[in-house]
Amino acid sequence: MPELIPGAWAAHAVTDGEGERLDAYLAKHFPEISRSRGQKLIEESFVRRNGTAAKANNRLSNGDQLEIFLPAPKELGLRAEDIPLQILFEDDHLAVIVKPAGLVVHPAPGHEDGTLVNALLHHFTDLARGGGIGGELRPGIVHRIDRQTSGILLVTKTDLAHQHLSKQFKEHTITRRYQGLCFGALPASGEWNDPIGRDLNERKRMAVVETGGRSARTKFRRLEKFVGPMSLFEAELFTGRTHQIRVHFSSHAFPLAGDAVYTNAIRAGRRNKEIGMQTLAKKAPEAFEVMKALLESGRQFLHAAHLGFEHPVTGAILTFDSELPADLKSAVLSLKACQEP
């Protein structure tokens, strides 16, 4: 394969692509080009077939002559900000960081500053030059965690790494485990496979739905049981639906501590929270105040504690762990302090 150098045309002769769509062929033979990026290059007339501008659905013939142009990376129109980040790992291809609660992952209209992306542009200057890695508003972002969830996040520095790791997420080969605290006496272990879709009564919220939802699988085990009752748990994601853990737990009447969005999603969950808070107020006033503060701050008790994946270049299996941050750790300690001997 010819080397694709940004800012220059590269020639390529088709020898094993008889009948293939052009966009699929590019993604198959050039690691730098995902199918979506190939389609964009074709739309912008940066791919020629036998001397003329090509179309994504062109069917190739062996002997076709392709010319491919990769535009030179452009500077992003986003501002780098010196927002502190805990970096667990970094090399030329990717970085693994710990996102604090309260930090939005990527910019959106009306929220262009103070996001994780702004922080990444400061800490990893090559992302600012990379332009298209994951999209102009999401440079390096290959997956997300909610604003008020803390924990491990994977960031890519090259298109090759982004494509490889995006595929791992799509194929569910990445290991993701969270720690959380919920109201109610959670079983010792279990698994939920309820499909998740948009809540018909509240469009900004997700819900377990009977029709039209996407498959979702969450496996859990209880780590500790506290007064309330409340349960500290570990949850493993086998799919990555929006708010998946929060939706699954609340739909089974185990709403997460501090989760103002999903605590009242169903009556049984709301009741478990009310009983838990009343019990804490009587038996563990310090823990009651901590849980009340979490709810008022909008900080749900959920932390992305473990991430495991295959390195996109070396093939090595990498695993990372992150302890509960101080605010969540203090909540656990306040509950442990009132445990009966």
Number of C-alpha atoms within 10 A of each C-alpha: 9 10 11 17 13 12 11 11 17 17 14 15 16 14 12 12 20 14 12 16 16 25 25 19 21 22 18 14 12 16 14 19 22 21 18 12 18 24 22 15 21 21 14 11 15 18 28 18 18 13 11 11 15 21 18 19 13 13 15 20 16 13 14 15 16 21 18 22 19 18 13 13 14 12 13 18 11 15 16 21 17 13 16 13 14 12 14 15 12 14 9 10 16 20 18 18 20 20 27 19 21 15 19 22 22 20 17 12 5 6 10 15 17 18 21 24 29 25 21 26 22 18 17 17 12 14 23 26 16 21 20 20 24 22 13 16 19 20 27 29 22 19 15 17 20 18 19 20 23 26 25 28 22 22 26 27 24 20 21 19 23 25 21 18 24 18 14 16 17 12 11 14 15 19 16 21 20 23 23 24 28 30 31 25 19 24 12 13 13 12 13 14 14 20 19 24 23 17 15 11 9 10 10 9 16 24 26 22 15 10 9 10 16 14 14 21 19 20 16 22 18 19 15 16 22 20 21 24 18 25 26 20 21 21 23 19 19 19 20 19 17 18 15 22 25 23 26 25 22 27 21 15 25 28 33 30 28 26 22 17 18 25 30 18 20 15 13 18 24 19 18 23 26 15 16 20 25 15 16 23 15 10 15 20 17 16 23 22 16 20 23 14 13 20 19 13 14 18 23 30 27 28 28 25 23 19 20 16 19 17 15 18 10 7 9 10 10 11 13 15 15 17 14 20 15 9 13 23 12 14 20 19 11 19 22 16 12 16 12 7 3
